């Protein structure tokens, strides 16, 4: 069984990850020349701050020990190549990059859950993975709208 100190350390690491994602999205938004890319990454940066606030709240509550709902995982990110970061990115490439980053975060938490030494830590990592998959799913939906407009 994980101690409260170990769960706090996991949440603090997840908060740092959200801070890094915020910094990344903010930097891309500031450097991008395409207004849609700028807007999208500004919104993503705001989302990451929201995730940080949520995780910070979990430090004072045992919300990470409750089961998170499992949403759909469209697997679009897995089938999409990772685009190169560029200030001249197209909106579709910018969203693809963001969804790939969320996919990588989810897979990282899944790997940690699979090797967790106890059920409490496994649950926290499973919930963090579910949270990242939720972010990825949102980006995948947006990617489908922007990357494949001919379908709609």
Protein Blocks (a to p, Z undefined) as FASTA:
>chain_A
ZZfklmmmmmmmmmmmmmmmmmmmmmmmmmpmblklmmmmmmmmmmmmmmmmmmmmmmmp
cklmpccdddddehlmmmpccddddfkbcfklmmmmmmmmmmmmmmmmmmmmmmocbfkl
mmmmmmmmmmmmmmmmmmmmmmmmmmmmmlZZ
